[in-house]
Amino acid sequence: MILTIAEGYLGEIGYRFMREHWACGFAYEAVSAVIEHCRSTLHLKRLSATIDNENVQSKKLIERLGFTLVAVLPESNLMGRVADVAYYSRMV
């Protein structure tokens, strides 16, 4: 999923996988393809990602894909629930 925040410049990337598909390599492959699509087709300049700070596997994945941690905001709204949220960003 790509939400365009600032048309032609900034997009937010998001993903969800069913538990039985965790740690199978699908997320890396899928997110890599989405990043390439953002670069080559949408011509975005920057992507951001918002991750539950306790989701260590997702944070490792996004860091492996070149995202940098920008901030951790305590007690933030994360899809209708309160959680500490890690905000990541990368140039496309």
C-alpha positions as MATLAB code, in Angstrom:
seq = 'MILTIAEGYLGEIGYRFMREHWACGFAYEAVSAVIEHCRSTLHLKRLSATIDNENVQSKKLIERLGFTLVAVLPESNLMGRVADVAYYSRMV';
ca = [
       0.000    0.000    0.000;
       1.275    3.456   -0.842;
      -0.440    6.535    0.505;
       0.622    9.694   -1.310;
       1.105   12.443    1.230;
       2.593   15.120   -1.027;
       1.868   14.396   -4.673;
       5.005   13.780   -6.682;
       7.245   13.910   -3.630;
       6.325   11.937   -0.499;
       4.548    8.606   -0.032;
       3.917    6.411    2.988;
       4.465    2.691    2.585;
       2.560    0.090    4.579;
       2.153   -3.679    4.573;
       0.433   -6.485    6.470;
       0.920  -10.214    6.182;
      -0.979  -13.046    7.786;
       0.999  -14.610   10.634;
       1.579  -17.867    8.728;
       3.504  -15.885    6.090;
       5.827  -14.103    8.508;
       9.576  -14.770    8.119;
       9.127  -16.308    4.639;
      10.800  -13.490    2.691;
       7.552  -12.275    1.133;
       7.663   -8.864    2.808;
      11.191   -8.101    1.607;
      10.319   -9.071   -1.956;
       7.015   -7.181   -1.975;
       8.280   -4.003   -0.324;
      11.340   -3.944   -2.603;
       9.001   -4.038   -5.612;
       6.811   -1.274   -4.182;
       9.877    0.926   -3.587;
      10.963    0.397   -7.195;
       7.429    1.253   -8.393;
       7.505    4.447   -6.318;
      10.807    5.405   -7.936;
      10.235    4.415  -11.556;
       6.488    4.959  -12.061;
       5.291    7.375   -9.390;
       8.558    9.367   -9.371;
       8.351    9.916   -5.619;
      11.393   11.363   -3.893;
      10.895   10.091   -0.340;
       9.010    7.305    1.442;
       8.028    7.057    5.068;
       6.907    4.086    7.167;
       5.133    3.966   10.526;
       5.760    0.843   12.622;
       4.716   -0.334   16.069;
       7.925    0.144   18.058;
       7.558   -3.354   19.525;
       7.488   -4.982   16.071;
      11.204   -5.798   15.931;
      10.993   -7.951   12.786;
       9.246   -5.224   10.789;
      11.762   -2.618   11.972;
      14.652   -4.889   10.908;
      13.026   -5.382    7.504;
      12.483   -1.695    6.839;
      16.034   -0.873    7.958;
      17.401   -3.571    5.630;
      15.524   -1.814    2.829;
      17.375    1.438    3.481;
      14.961    3.272    5.773;
      16.361    5.320    8.650;
      14.683    5.771   12.019;
      13.555    9.389   12.340;
      11.735    9.343   15.682;
       9.882    7.202   18.197;
       6.719    8.836   19.472;
       5.305    7.395   22.685;
       1.627    6.643   23.017;
       0.630    7.547   19.458;
      -2.399    6.565   17.405;
      -1.528    3.472   15.376;
      -4.527    2.296   13.350;
      -6.980    3.108   16.120;
      -4.931    1.863   19.060;
      -2.364    3.473   21.319;
       1.231    2.318   20.852;
       4.758    3.671   20.758;
       5.331    4.371   17.064;
       8.624    4.314   15.166;
       8.743    6.637   12.138;
      11.140    5.734    9.325;
      12.095    7.551    6.138;
      14.255    7.025    3.034;
      14.992    8.689   -0.266;
      13.632    6.731   -3.226;
];
